[in-house]
Amino acid sequence: MSANDFVTCDLLDDHEDKPLQVMSPSIDGKSFKSYGAVKRFSGQVVTVKCFEDNSRVKELLATDGTAKVLVVDGGASMRCALMGDLIAESAVKNHWNGVVIYGCVRDVDAIAKLNLGVHALAAIPKKSTRKGAGEVDVTLNFGGVTIQSGDYIYADNNGIVISPVNLLA
């Protein structure tokens, strides 16, 4: 199977023996929405934790992301976006499979045309600050799941599944 050849429901059914985690469909009254042109994506996780500062998001998505998904804990902030069209274009150029943001995005019409999976809580036109804040490769906890760099993530319109092993190998 490829990174886009799965259904999360089937992954759960086929791997009942593995310690899979399913992200809650609603987190504090907010739900993840799909914003990218790619509606089904997966890959090995790289984590970043940042609050209203997308410095690390921009830096990471400018590096080689082959077979990877960036998972961003933005603290569910609804005050600014952690990714816009230019950073998303950089992710496509650098071969990232997708980005999951526990926070907001902007430039959603442009992102909707990009060959990238993007799940975020909401859209807002305001950009974030860039002061160099944020932590990379840290354990994240949101949506009822614990996510670490090196885990594998599977996202589609049914939801988001986290696994400690590659289910598509």
Buried (B, 14 or more C-beta within 10 A) or exposed (E): EEBBEBBBEEBBEEBEEEEBBBBBEEBEEBEBBBBBBBEBBBBBBBBBBBBBBBBBBBBBBEBEBEBBBBBBBBBBBBEBBBBBBEBBBBBBEBEBBBBBBBBBBBBBEBBBEBEBBBBBBBBBEEBBEBEEBBEBEEEBEBBEBEBBBEBBBBBBEBBBBBBEEBBBE
